[in-house]
Amino acid sequence: MARAHALHILVKTQAEAAELKKQLAAGKKFGDLARKHSLCPSGKKGGDLGEFRRGQMVPAFDKVVFGKPTLEVHGPVKTKFGWHLIKVLSRG
């Protein structure tokens, strides 16, 4: 079963996610922005979701985590929870 370890930042709007992605591109740290802005409880841990299996997350999230390159910031990705920026640390 495929597994992954990922970080994410969850916000309410696409515009907010896009702004945070710009800040990441300018050198801000993912964990710092997650702690400050993420609506998910994982924000307290810098957005760290830990390790999880394919199918444990909603489909749009899974598609990015298991289909896009690791160590890059992907998004904004819309789910029923809001807008995510996702960084996959490892996959195996």
N, CA, C and O atoms as a CHARMM CRD file, in Angstrom:
* protein
*
  368
    1    1 MET  N      0.85400  -1.19400   0.00000 PROA 1      0.00000
    2    1 MET  CA     0.00000   0.00000   0.00000 PROA 1      0.00000
    3    1 MET  C      0.88800   1.24200   0.00000 PROA 1      0.00000
    4    1 MET  O      1.79900   1.35700   0.81900 PROA 1      0.00000
    5    2 ALA  N      0.62600   2.15300  -0.90300 PROA 2      0.00000
    6    2 ALA  CA     1.42000   3.37800  -1.00600 PROA 2      0.00000
    7    2 ALA  C      1.23900   4.24800   0.23600 PROA 2      0.00000
    8    2 ALA  O      0.13300   4.39900   0.75400 PROA 2      0.00000
    9    3 ARG  N      2.35100   4.81400   0.70000 PROA 3      0.00000
   10    3 ARG  CA     2.33500   5.69500   1.86900 PROA 3      0.00000
   11    3 ARG  C      3.02900   7.00400   1.50500 PROA 3      0.00000
   12    3 ARG  O      3.86500   7.05500   0.60300 PROA 3      0.00000
   13    4 ALA  N      2.66400   8.05300   2.22400 PROA 4      0.00000
   14    4 ALA  CA     3.31000   9.34600   1.99600 PROA 4      0.00000
   15    4 ALA  C      3.39000  10.11100   3.31700 PROA 4      0.00000
   16    4 ALA  O      2.64500   9.83500   4.25800 PROA 4      0.00000
   17    5 HSD  N      4.29900  11.06700   3.36500 PROA 5      0.00000
   18    5 HSD  CA     4.43200  11.98600   4.49900 PROA 5      0.00000
   19    5 HSD  C      4.35200  13.38400   3.89800 PROA 5      0.00000
   20    5 HSD  O      5.14200  13.73400   3.02200 PROA 5      0.00000
   21    6 ALA  N      3.39500  14.18700   4.37000 PROA 6      0.00000
   22    6 ALA  CA     3.17000  15.48800   3.75200 PROA 6      0.00000
   23    6 ALA  C      2.89600  16.57100   4.78700 PROA 6      0.00000
   24    6 ALA  O      2.49300  16.30500   5.91900 PROA 6      0.00000
   25    7 LEU  N      3.13200  17.80200   4.34600 PROA 7      0.00000
   26    7 LEU  CA     2.76700  19.00800   5.08900 PROA 7      0.00000
   27    7 LEU  C      1.68400  19.71200   4.28900 PROA 7      0.00000
   28    7 LEU  O      1.62300  19.56700   3.06800 PROA 7      0.00000
   29    8 HSD  N      0.82400  20.47500   4.96600 PROA 8      0.00000
   30    8 HSD  CA    -0.12000  21.29400   4.21500 PROA 8      0.00000
   31    8 HSD  C     -0.49500  22.53600   5.01100 PROA 8      0.00000
   32    8 HSD  O     -0.34000  22.60600   6.23000 PROA 8      0.00000
   33    9 ILE  N     -0.99000  23.50100   4.27000 PROA 9      0.00000
   34    9 ILE  CA    -1.56400  24.71800   4.85200 PROA 9      0.00000
   35    9 ILE  C     -2.98900  24.79300   4.31700 PROA 9      0.00000
   36    9 ILE  O     -3.20300  24.74200   3.10600 PROA 9      0.00000
   37   10 LEU  N     -3.96100  24.91500   5.21400 PROA 10     0.00000
   38   10 LEU  CA    -5.37000  24.99700   4.83800 PROA 10     0.00000
   39   10 LEU  C     -5.89100  26.39300   5.13000 PROA 10     0.00000
   40   10 LEU  O     -5.80000  26.87400   6.26000 PROA 10     0.00000
   41   11 VAL  N     -6.44200  27.04500   4.10200 PROA 11     0.00000
   42   11 VAL  CA    -7.02700  28.38300   4.25900 PROA 11     0.00000
   43   11 VAL  C     -8.40900  28.41800   3.59500 PROA 11     0.00000
   44   11 VAL  O     -8.79600  27.48000   2.89800 PROA 11     0.00000
   45   12 LYS  N     -9.14000  29.50400   3.82000 PROA 12     0.00000
   46   12 LYS  CA   -10.51900  29.59700   3.31600 PROA 12     0.00000
   47   12 LYS  C    -10.62600  29.95000   1.84600 PROA 12     0.00000
   48   12 LYS  O    -11.55700  29.50200   1.17600 PROA 12     0.00000
   49   13 THR  N     -9.67900  30.75700   1.31400 PROA 13     0.00000
   50   13 THR  CA    -9.84100  31.25200  -0.05500 PROA 13     0.00000
   51   13 THR  C     -8.66000  30.89400  -0.95400 PROA 13     0.00000
   52   13 THR  O     -7.53200  30.70200  -0.50000 PROA 13     0.00000
   53   14 GLN  N     -8.96300  30.81400  -2.22200 PROA 14     0.00000
   54   14 GLN  CA    -7.91700  30.56400  -3.22300 PROA 14     0.00000
   55   14 GLN  C     -6.91700  31.70900  -3.23000 PROA 14     0.00000
   56   14 GLN  O     -5.71600  31.48300  -3.38300 PROA 14     0.00000
   57   15 ALA  N     -7.40200  32.94300  -3.06600 PROA 15     0.00000
   58   15 ALA  CA    -6.51700  34.11100  -3.06900 PROA 15     0.00000
   59   15 ALA  C     -5.52300  34.04600  -1.91000 PROA 15     0.00000
   60   15 ALA  O     -4.34400  34.36000  -2.07900 PROA 15     0.00000
   61   16 GLU  N     -5.99600  33.64200  -0.74700 PROA 16     0.00000
   62   16 GLU  CA    -5.10500  33.53000   0.40900 PROA 16     0.00000
   63   16 GLU  C     -4.04700  32.44600   0.16600 PROA 16     0.00000
   64   16 GLU  O     -2.87500  32.63200   0.49500 PROA 16     0.00000
   65   17 ALA  N     -4.46200  31.32400  -0.40600 PROA 17     0.00000
   66   17 ALA  CA    -3.51300  30.25400  -0.71800 PROA 17     0.00000
   67   17 ALA  C     -2.47500  30.72600  -1.73400 PROA 17     0.00000
   68   17 ALA  O     -1.28900  30.42900  -1.59800 PROA 17     0.00000
   69   18 ALA  N     -2.92100  31.45700  -2.74300 PROA 18     0.00000
   70   18 ALA  CA    -2.00000  31.96300  -3.76400 PROA 18     0.00000
   71   18 ALA  C     -0.99800  32.94200  -3.15500 PROA 18     0.00000
   72   18 ALA  O      0.18000  32.92400  -3.51100 PROA 18     0.00000
   73   19 GLU  N     -1.45300  33.78700  -2.24800 PROA 19     0.00000
   74   19 GLU  CA    -0.56400  34.73800  -1.57900 PROA 19     0.00000
   75   19 GLU  C      0.48100  34.00200  -0.73000 PROA 19     0.00000
   76   19 GLU  O      1.65700  34.36600  -0.73700 PROA 19     0.00000
   77   20 LEU  N      0.05600  32.98500  -0.01400 PROA 20     0.00000
   78   20 LEU  CA     1.00200  32.20300   0.79000 PROA 20     0.00000
   79   20 LEU  C      2.00900  31.47100  -0.09400 PROA 20     0.00000
   80   20 LEU  O      3.17600  31.33000   0.27300 PROA 20     0.00000
   81   21 LYS  N      1.56000  31.01000  -1.25000 PROA 21     0.00000
   82   21 LYS  CA     2.48100  30.33100  -2.17600 PROA 21     0.00000
   83   21 LYS  C      3.54900  31.30700  -2.66600 PROA 21     0.00000
   84   21 LYS  O      4.71100  30.93000  -2.82100 PROA 21     0.00000
   85   22 LYS  N      3.16000  32.55900  -2.91100 PROA 22     0.00000
   86   22 LYS  CA     4.14000  33.59000  -3.29600 PROA 22     0.00000
   87   22 LYS  C      5.15800  33.80000  -2.18500 PROA 22     0.00000
   88   22 LYS  O      6.35300  33.93000  -2.44600 PROA 22     0.00000
   89   23 GLN  N      4.68000  33.83300  -0.94500 PROA 23     0.00000
   90   23 GLN  CA     5.58600  34.02300   0.18700 PROA 23     0.00000
   91   23 GLN  C      6.55800  32.85000   0.31600 PROA 23     0.00000
   92   23 GLN  O      7.73000  33.04900   0.63700 PROA 23     0.00000
   93   24 LEU  N      6.08100  31.63600   0.06700 PROA 24     0.00000
   94   24 LEU  CA     6.95800  30.47200   0.08700 PROA 24     0.00000
   95   24 LEU  C      8.02100  30.57500  -1.00800 PROA 24     0.00000
   96   24 LEU  O      9.19100  30.26900  -0.77900 PROA 24     0.00000
   97   25 ALA  N      7.60600  31.00500  -2.18900 PROA 25     0.00000
   98   25 ALA  CA     8.54100  31.16100  -3.30600 PROA 25     0.00000
   99   25 ALA  C      9.59800  32.22200  -2.99700 PROA 25     0.00000
  100   25 ALA  O     10.71600  32.16400  -3.50900 PROA 25     0.00000
  101   26 ALA  N      9.23200  33.19000  -2.15400 PROA 26     0.00000
  102   26 ALA  CA    10.16800  34.26500  -1.77900 PROA 26     0.00000
  103   26 ALA  C     11.07500  33.86200  -0.62000 PROA 26     0.00000
  104   26 ALA  O     11.90600  34.65100  -0.17100 PROA 26     0.00000
  105   27 GLY  N     10.91000  32.61200  -0.13200 PROA 27     0.00000
  106   27 GLY  CA    11.83000  32.12800   0.88300 PROA 27     0.00000
  107   27 GLY  C     11.26900  31.94500   2.28500 PROA 27     0.00000
  108   27 GLY  O     11.99700  31.53900   3.19000 PROA 27     0.00000
  109   28 LYS  N      9.98700  32.23700   2.47900 PROA 28     0.00000
  110   28 LYS  CA     9.39200  32.00300   3.81000 PROA 28     0.00000
  111   28 LYS  C      9.35200  30.50100   4.07800 PROA 28     0.00000
  112   28 LYS  O      9.27000  29.70000   3.14600 PROA 28     0.00000
  113   29 LYS  N      9.40900  30.12900   5.33200 PROA 29     0.00000
  114   29 LYS  CA     9.41500  28.71400   5.71600 PROA 29     0.00000
  115   29 LYS  C      7.98300  28.16800   5.78300 PROA 29     0.00000
  116   29 LYS  O      7.08900  28.80400   6.34200 PROA 29     0.00000
  117   30 PHE  N      7.78600  26.98600   5.20700 PROA 30     0.00000
  118   30 PHE  CA     6.46700  26.34900   5.15400 PROA 30     0.00000
  119   30 PHE  C      5.88600  26.22100   6.55500 PROA 30     0.00000
  120   30 PHE  O      4.73900  26.60300   6.78900 PROA 30     0.00000
  121   31 GLY  N      6.66000  25.69200   7.47900 PROA 31     0.00000
  122   31 GLY  CA     6.18000  25.47800   8.84100 PROA 31     0.00000
  123   31 GLY  C      5.73900  26.75300   9.53100 PROA 31     0.00000
  124   31 GLY  O      4.74000  26.76200  10.25000 PROA 31     0.00000
  125   32 ASP  N      6.48600  27.83800   9.31300 PROA 32     0.00000
  126   32 ASP  CA     6.13500  29.11900   9.93200 PROA 32     0.00000
  127   32 ASP  C      4.78800  29.62100   9.40900 PROA 32     0.00000
  128   32 ASP  O      3.94400  30.07500  10.18200 PROA 32     0.00000
  129   33 LEU  N      4.59400  29.53600   8.08700 PROA 33     0.00000
  130   33 LEU  CA     3.33200  29.99300   7.49500 PROA 33     0.00000
  131   33 LEU  C      2.17200  29.09300   7.91500 PROA 33     0.00000
  132   33 LEU  O      1.05900  29.57600   8.12300 PROA 33     0.00000
  133   34 ALA  N      2.42000  27.79700   8.04000 PROA 34     0.00000
  134   34 ALA  CA     1.37400  26.87400   8.47900 PROA 34     0.00000
  135   34 ALA  C      0.94300  27.20800   9.90600 PROA 34     0.00000
  136   34 ALA  O     -0.25100  27.25100  10.20000 PROA 34     0.00000
  137   35 ARG  N      1.91000  27.44600  10.79200 PROA 35     0.00000
  138   35 ARG  CA     1.58100  27.76900  12.18100 PROA 35     0.00000
  139   35 ARG  C      0.76300  29.05900  12.28100 PROA 35     0.00000
  140   35 ARG  O     -0.12000  29.18300  13.13000 PROA 35     0.00000
  141   36 LYS  N      1.06500  29.99700  11.41600 PROA 36     0.00000
  142   36 LYS  CA     0.40300  31.30600  11.47500 PROA 36     0.00000
  143   36 LYS  C     -0.95900  31.32300  10.77200 PROA 36     0.00000
  144   36 LYS  O     -1.88000  31.99200  11.24000 PROA 36     0.00000
  145   37 HSD  N     -1.10000  30.60400   9.66400 PROA 37     0.00000
  146   37 HSD  CA    -2.28000  30.76200   8.80200 PROA 37     0.00000
  147   37 HSD  C     -3.20100  29.55000   8.68400 PROA 37     0.00000
  148   37 HSD  O     -4.38500  29.71800   8.39200 PROA 37     0.00000
  149   38 SER  N     -2.69300  28.33000   8.90100 PROA 38     0.00000
  150   38 SER  CA    -3.50200  27.14300   8.60600 PROA 38     0.00000
  151   38 SER  C     -4.67900  26.99500   9.56000 PROA 38     0.00000
  152   38 SER  O     -4.54700  27.19200  10.76800 PROA 38     0.00000
  153   39 LEU  N     -5.82900  26.64700   8.99900 PROA 39     0.00000
  154   39 LEU  CA    -7.04000  26.40500   9.77100 PROA 39     0.00000
  155   39 LEU  C     -7.09000  24.97900  10.31700 PROA 39     0.00000
  156   39 LEU  O     -7.92700  24.66900  11.16500 PROA 39     0.00000
  157   40 CYS  N     -6.21400  24.12400   9.84500 PROA 40     0.00000
  158   40 CYS  CA    -6.17600  22.72700  10.27100 PROA 40     0.00000
  159   40 CYS  C     -5.41200  22.60800  11.59600 PROA 40     0.00000
  160   40 CYS  O     -4.43300  23.32300  11.81100 PROA 40     0.00000
  161   41 PRO  N     -5.85200  21.71700  12.47700 PROA 41     0.00000
  162   41 PRO  CA    -5.09900  21.50800  13.72300 PROA 41     0.00000
  163   41 PRO  C     -3.62300  21.16900  13.49200 PROA 41     0.00000
  164   41 PRO  O     -2.78700  21.42800  14.35800 PROA 41     0.00000
  165   42 SER  N     -3.29600  20.58900  12.32300 PROA 42     0.00000
  166   42 SER  CA    -1.89800  20.26700  12.01800 PROA 42     0.00000
  167   42 SER  C     -1.03900  21.52000  11.89500 PROA 42     0.00000
  168   42 SER  O      0.18900  21.43600  11.93500 PROA 42     0.00000
  169   43 GLY  N     -1.67700  22.68500  11.74600 PROA 43     0.00000
  170   43 GLY  CA    -0.92400  23.93800  11.66100 PROA 43     0.00000
  171   43 GLY  C     -0.02400  24.14300  12.86100 PROA 43     0.00000
  172   43 GLY  O      1.06400  24.70500  12.73100 PROA 43     0.00000
  173   44 LYS  N     -0.46100  23.69500  14.03200 PROA 44     0.00000
  174   44 LYS  CA     0.34200  23.82600  15.25200 PROA 44     0.00000
  175   44 LYS  C      1.65400  23.06700  15.14200 PROA 44     0.00000
  176   44 LYS  O      2.62900  23.38900  15.82200 PROA 44     0.00000
  177   45 LYS  N      1.67100  22.04600  14.27100 PROA 45     0.00000
  178   45 LYS  CA     2.88500  21.24300  14.05600 PROA 45     0.00000
  179   45 LYS  C      3.55200  21.63800  12.73400 PROA 45     0.00000
  180   45 LYS  O      4.24500  20.82500  12.12300 PROA 45     0.00000
  181   46 GLY  N      3.34600  22.86600  12.29900 PROA 46     0.00000
  182   46 GLY  CA     3.94000  23.31500  11.04500 PROA 46     0.00000
  183   46 GLY  C      3.29600  22.71100   9.82100 PROA 46     0.00000
  184   46 GLY  O      3.90200  22.66400   8.75100 PROA 46     0.00000
  185   47 GLY  N      2.05200  22.24200   9.97400 PROA 47     0.00000
  186   47 GLY  CA     1.33300  21.65100   8.84800 PROA 47     0.00000
  187   47 GLY  C      1.60600  20.17100   8.64900 PROA 47     0.00000
  188   47 GLY  O      1.13500  19.57900   7.67800 PROA 47     0.00000
  189   48 ASP  N      2.36600  19.56300   9.56200 PROA 48     0.00000
  190   48 ASP  CA     2.77400  18.16400   9.40500 PROA 48     0.00000
  191   48 ASP  C      1.60100  17.21200   9.63100 PROA 48     0.00000
  192   48 ASP  O      1.03000  17.15800  10.72100 PROA 48     0.00000
  193   49 LEU  N      1.25300  16.46900   8.59000 PROA 49     0.00000
  194   49 LEU  CA     0.17700  15.47800   8.66300 PROA 49     0.00000
  195   49 LEU  C      0.69500  14.09900   9.03600 PROA 49     0.00000
  196   49 LEU  O     -0.08700  13.16600   9.22200 PROA 49     0.00000
  197   50 GLY  N      2.00500  13.97100   9.14500 PROA 50     0.00000
  198   50 GLY  CA     2.58200  12.66100   9.42300 PROA 50     0.00000
  199   50 GLY  C      2.47600  11.76400   8.20200 PROA 50     0.00000
  200   50 GLY  O      2.28600  12.22400   7.07700 PROA 50     0.00000
  201   51 GLU  N      2.60700  10.46600   8.46000 PROA 51     0.00000
  202   51 GLU  CA     2.54200   9.50400   7.36200 PROA 51     0.00000
  203   51 GLU  C      1.12400   8.95000   7.24900 PROA 51     0.00000
  204   51 GLU  O      0.46700   8.70400   8.26000 PROA 51     0.00000
  205   52 PHE  N      0.66000   8.75600   6.02800 PROA 52     0.00000
  206   52 PHE  CA    -0.67700   8.22000   5.78700 PROA 52     0.00000
  207   52 PHE  C     -0.67000   7.41100   4.50800 PROA 52     0.00000
  208   52 PHE  O      0.24500   7.52400   3.69200 PROA 52     0.00000
  209   53 ARG  N     -1.70500   6.58600   4.33600 PROA 53     0.00000
  210   53 ARG  CA    -1.83500   5.72400   3.16200 PROA 53     0.00000
  211   53 ARG  C     -2.74600   6.35800   2.11200 PROA 53     0.00000
  212   53 ARG  O     -3.58600   7.20600   2.41300 PROA 53     0.00000
  213   54 ARG  N     -2.55300   5.92100   0.88300 PROA 54     0.00000
  214   54 ARG  CA    -3.44900   6.33200  -0.20600 PROA 54     0.00000
  215   54 ARG  C     -4.88000   5.98700   0.20600 PROA 54     0.00000
  216   54 ARG  O     -5.14400   4.89400   0.70600 PROA 54     0.00000
  217   55 GLY  N     -5.80100   6.93300  -0.00800 PROA 55     0.00000
  218   55 GLY  CA    -7.19400   6.69800   0.31400 PROA 55     0.00000
  219   55 GLY  C     -7.62200   7.22800   1.66700 PROA 55     0.00000
  220   55 GLY  O     -8.81800   7.27900   1.95400 PROA 55     0.00000
  221   56 GLN  N     -6.66400   7.62900   2.51800 PROA 56     0.00000
  222   56 GLN  CA    -7.02300   8.16600   3.82600 PROA 56     0.00000
  223   56 GLN  C     -7.43300   9.63700   3.74600 PROA 56     0.00000
  224   56 GLN  O     -8.13900  10.13100   4.62400 PROA 56     0.00000
  225   57 MET  N     -6.99900  10.33000   2.71200 PROA 57     0.00000
  226   57 MET  CA    -7.34200  11.73300   2.52500 PROA 57     0.00000
  227   57 MET  C     -8.40100  11.84900   1.42700 PROA 57     0.00000
  228   57 MET  O     -8.65500  10.88800   0.70000 PROA 57     0.00000
  229   58 VAL  N     -9.01400  13.02000   1.31000 PROA 58     0.00000
  230   58 VAL  CA   -10.00700  13.22200   0.25900 PROA 58     0.00000
  231   58 VAL  C     -9.33800  13.07200  -1.11500 PROA 58     0.00000
  232   58 VAL  O     -8.13600  13.30700  -1.23800 PROA 58     0.00000
  233   59 PRO  N    -10.10300  12.68200  -2.15400 PROA 59     0.00000
  234   59 PRO  CA    -9.51000  12.37600  -3.45900 PROA 59     0.00000
  235   59 PRO  C     -8.63800  13.47500  -4.06200 PROA 59     0.00000
  236   59 PRO  O     -7.56400  13.16800  -4.58100 PROA 59     0.00000
  237   60 ALA  N     -9.04800  14.73100  -4.01600 PROA 60     0.00000
  238   60 ALA  CA    -8.24800  15.80300  -4.62300 PROA 60     0.00000
  239   60 ALA  C     -6.89200  15.93500  -3.93100 PROA 60     0.00000
  240   60 ALA  O     -5.88400  16.22600  -4.57500 PROA 60     0.00000
  241   61 PHE  N     -6.87700  15.72100  -2.63000 PROA 61     0.00000
  242   61 PHE  CA    -5.64100  15.79900  -1.84600 PROA 61     0.00000
  243   61 PHE  C     -4.74700  14.60200  -2.19100 PROA 61     0.00000
  244   61 PHE  O     -3.55200  14.76100  -2.44300 PROA 61     0.00000
  245   62 ASP  N     -5.33400  13.41700  -2.19700 PROA 62     0.00000
  246   62 ASP  CA    -4.61000  12.18900  -2.54400 PROA 62     0.00000
  247   62 ASP  C     -3.95800  12.28900  -3.92000 PROA 62     0.00000
  248   62 ASP  O     -2.81200  11.87800  -4.10700 PROA 62     0.00000
  249   63 LYS  N     -4.69300  12.83300  -4.86900 PROA 63     0.00000
  250   63 LYS  CA    -4.19700  12.93800  -6.24700 PROA 63     0.00000
  251   63 LYS  C     -2.88800  13.71900  -6.29700 PROA 63     0.00000
  252   63 LYS  O     -1.96200  13.33900  -7.01300 PROA 63     0.00000
  253   64 VAL  N     -2.81100  14.80600  -5.54100 PROA 64     0.00000
  254   64 VAL  CA    -1.58900  15.61000  -5.49700 PROA 64     0.00000
  255   64 VAL  C     -0.48700  14.85500  -4.75900 PROA 64     0.00000
  256   64 VAL  O      0.63500  14.74100  -5.25200 PROA 64     0.00000
  257   65 VAL  N     -0.81300  14.34200  -3.57800 PROA 65     0.00000
  258   65 VAL  CA     0.19400  13.69100  -2.73500 PROA 65     0.00000
  259   65 VAL  C      0.82700  12.48500  -3.42900 PROA 65     0.00000
  260   65 VAL  O      2.03600  12.27600  -3.33300 PROA 65     0.00000
  261   66 PHE  N      0.01600  11.70000  -4.12300 PROA 66     0.00000
  262   66 PHE  CA     0.53300  10.47800  -4.73000 PROA 66     0.00000
  263   66 PHE  C      0.84600  10.62600  -6.22300 PROA 66     0.00000
  264   66 PHE  O      1.27700   9.66300  -6.85700 PROA 66     0.00000
  265   67 GLY  N      0.63600  11.81800  -6.79100 PROA 67     0.00000
  266   67 GLY  CA     0.88000  11.98100  -8.21900 PROA 67     0.00000
  267   67 GLY  C      1.83000  13.08900  -8.62100 PROA 67     0.00000
  268   67 GLY  O      2.25900  13.14400  -9.77300 PROA 67     0.00000
  269   68 LYS  N      2.16800  13.97200  -7.69600 PROA 68     0.00000
  270   68 LYS  CA     3.03200  15.11400  -8.03200 PROA 68     0.00000
  271   68 LYS  C      4.41900  14.91900  -7.42400 PROA 68     0.00000
  272   68 LYS  O      4.58400  14.11700  -6.50500 PROA 68     0.00000
  273   69 PRO  N      5.41800  15.64800  -7.93000 PROA 69     0.00000
  274   69 PRO  CA     6.78300  15.50800  -7.39700 PROA 69     0.00000
  275   69 PRO  C      6.88200  15.85800  -5.91300 PROA 69     0.00000
  276   69 PRO  O      6.15100  16.71000  -5.40800 PROA 69     0.00000
  277   70 THR  N      7.80300  15.18200  -5.23000 PROA 70     0.00000
  278   70 THR  CA     8.04000  15.46200  -3.81600 PROA 70     0.00000
  279   70 THR  C      8.89800  16.72400  -3.65700 PROA 70     0.00000
  280   70 THR  O      9.57400  17.16200  -4.58800 PROA 70     0.00000
  281   71 LEU  N      8.84600  17.28400  -2.45700 PROA 71     0.00000
  282   71 LEU  CA     9.65700  18.43300  -2.04300 PROA 71     0.00000
  283   71 LEU  C      9.37100  19.71000  -2.81600 PROA 71     0.00000
  284   71 LEU  O     10.19600  20.62300  -2.83700 PROA 71     0.00000
  285   72 GLU  N      8.21600  19.77900  -3.44400 PROA 72     0.00000
  286   72 GLU  CA     7.75300  21.00400  -4.10700 PROA 72     0.00000
  287   72 GLU  C      6.41300  21.38100  -3.48600 PROA 72     0.00000
  288   72 GLU  O      5.69300  20.52100  -2.97800 PROA 72     0.00000
  289   73 VAL  N      6.08500  22.66900  -3.52900 PROA 73     0.00000
  290   73 VAL  CA     4.79100  23.11700  -3.00100 PROA 73     0.00000
  291   73 VAL  C      3.76900  23.08400  -4.13500 PROA 73     0.00000
  292   73 VAL  O      3.96300  23.70700  -5.17800 PROA 73     0.00000
  293   74 HSD  N      2.68300  22.35200  -3.91600 PROA 74     0.00000
  294   74 HSD  CA     1.62200  22.21400  -4.91700 PROA 74     0.00000
  295   74 HSD  C      0.35100  22.90200  -4.43500 PROA 74     0.00000
  296   74 HSD  O      0.04400  22.91100  -3.24300 PROA 74     0.00000
  297   75 GLY  N     -0.36600  23.46500  -5.36600 PROA 75     0.00000
  298   75 GLY  CA    -1.62500  24.10800  -5.01900 PROA 75     0.00000
  299   75 GLY  C     -1.67300  25.51300  -5.56800 PROA 75     0.00000
  300   75 GLY  O     -0.75500  25.96000  -6.25600 PROA 75     0.00000
  301   76 PRO  N     -2.73900  26.19500  -5.26000 PROA 76     0.00000
  302   76 PRO  CA    -3.84800  25.83600  -4.38000 PROA 76     0.00000
  303   76 PRO  C     -4.67800  24.66200  -4.90500 PROA 76     0.00000
  304   76 PRO  O     -4.96200  24.56000  -6.09800 PROA 76     0.00000
  305   77 VAL  N     -5.05700  23.77900  -3.97300 PROA 77     0.00000
  306   77 VAL  CA    -5.87500  22.60900  -4.25900 PROA 77     0.00000
  307   77 VAL  C     -7.16800  22.74200  -3.45600 PROA 77     0.00000
  308   77 VAL  O     -7.13400  22.89800  -2.23500 PROA 77     0.00000
  309   78 LYS  N     -8.31400  22.68100  -4.15100 PROA 78     0.00000
  310   78 LYS  CA    -9.60100  22.83900  -3.47300 PROA 78     0.00000
  311   78 LYS  C    -10.14700  21.49300  -3.01900 PROA 78     0.00000
  312   78 LYS  O    -10.16500  20.52200  -3.77600 PROA 78     0.00000
  313   79 THR  N    -10.59600  21.45500  -1.75200 PROA 79     0.00000
  314   79 THR  CA   -11.32600  20.30400  -1.22400 PROA 79     0.00000
  315   79 THR  C    -12.54000  20.84800  -0.47900 PROA 79     0.00000
  316   79 THR  O    -12.74600  22.06000  -0.42100 PROA 79     0.00000
  317   80 LYS  N    -13.33500  19.95800   0.08400 PROA 80     0.00000
  318   80 LYS  CA   -14.50200  20.40300   0.85000 PROA 80     0.00000
  319   80 LYS  C    -14.10000  21.17200   2.10500 PROA 80     0.00000
  320   80 LYS  O    -14.93600  21.84700   2.70500 PROA 80     0.00000
  321   81 PHE  N    -12.84800  21.08100   2.50600 PROA 81     0.00000
  322   81 PHE  CA   -12.37100  21.77000   3.71000 PROA 81     0.00000
  323   81 PHE  C    -11.90300  23.19200   3.43800 PROA 81     0.00000
  324   81 PHE  O    -11.86200  24.01900   4.34900 PROA 81     0.00000
  325   82 GLY  N    -11.54600  23.48300   2.17900 PROA 82     0.00000
  326   82 GLY  CA   -11.02500  24.79700   1.81600 PROA 82     0.00000
  327   82 GLY  C     -9.93200  24.64200   0.76700 PROA 82     0.00000
  328   82 GLY  O     -9.98800  23.74700  -0.07600 PROA 82     0.00000
  329   83 TRP  N     -8.94700  25.51700   0.82900 PROA 83     0.00000
  330   83 TRP  CA    -7.85100  25.53300  -0.14600 PROA 83     0.00000
  331   83 TRP  C     -6.56000  25.13000   0.53900 PROA 83     0.00000
  332   83 TRP  O     -6.23300  25.62300   1.61900 PROA 83     0.00000
  333   84 HSD  N     -5.82900  24.22200  -0.10300 PROA 84     0.00000
  334   84 HSD  CA    -4.59300  23.68800   0.48000 PROA 84     0.00000
  335   84 HSD  C     -3.37700  24.05100  -0.36100 PROA 84     0.00000
  336   84 HSD  O     -3.44400  24.15400  -1.58500 PROA 84     0.00000
  337   85 LEU  N     -2.26900  24.24000   0.33900 PROA 85     0.00000
  338   85 LEU  CA    -0.94600  24.17200  -0.26000 PROA 85     0.00000
  339   85 LEU  C     -0.35200  22.89200   0.31900 PROA 85     0.00000
  340   85 LEU  O     -0.42700  22.66400   1.52700 PROA 85     0.00000
  341   86 ILE  N      0.22800  22.06900  -0.51900 PROA 86     0.00000
  342   86 ILE  CA     0.69100  20.75500  -0.09800 PROA 86     0.00000
  343   86 ILE  C      2.15600  20.57000  -0.47900 PROA 86     0.00000
  344   86 ILE  O      2.56700  20.86800  -1.60100 PROA 86     0.00000
  345   87 LYS  N      2.92900  20.07500   0.47300 PROA 87     0.00000
  346   87 LYS  CA     4.32500  19.72900   0.22500 PROA 87     0.00000
  347   87 LYS  C      4.53600  18.29200   0.66400 PROA 87     0.00000
  348   87 LYS  O      4.40800  17.97100   1.84600 PROA 87     0.00000
  349   88 VAL  N      4.86000  17.42500  -0.29000 PROA 88     0.00000
  350   88 VAL  CA     5.08500  16.00900  -0.01400 PROA 88     0.00000
  351   88 VAL  C      6.55900  15.83700   0.36900 PROA 88     0.00000
  352   88 VAL  O      7.45200  16.15500  -0.41600 PROA 88     0.00000
  353   89 LEU  N      6.80100  15.33700   1.57300 PROA 89     0.00000
  354   89 LEU  CA     8.17300  15.13300   2.03600 PROA 89     0.00000
  355   89 LEU  C      8.73500  13.81200   1.54400 PROA 89     0.00000
  356   89 LEU  O      9.90500  13.73800   1.16700 PROA 89     0.00000
  357   90 SER  N      7.91400  12.76200   1.54400 PROA 90     0.00000
  358   90 SER  CA     8.37700  11.45900   1.08600 PROA 90     0.00000
  359   90 SER  C      7.18800  10.60100   0.67100 PROA 90     0.00000
  360   90 SER  O      6.04400  10.83400   1.06100 PROA 90     0.00000
  361   91 ARG  N      7.51300   9.60100  -0.13800 PROA 91     0.00000
  362   91 ARG  CA     6.46900   8.70100  -0.62600 PROA 91     0.00000
  363   91 ARG  C      7.12500   7.34200  -0.79700 PROA 91     0.00000
  364   91 ARG  O      8.27200   7.25100  -1.23300 PROA 91     0.00000
  365   92 GLY  N      6.40500   6.29800  -0.45800 PROA 92     0.00000
  366   92 GLY  CA     7.01500   4.98500  -0.63300 PROA 92     0.00000
  367   92 GLY  C      6.00700   3.88100  -0.60500 PROA 92     0.00000
  368   92 GLY  O      6.36700   2.71200  -0.74000 PROA 92     0.00000
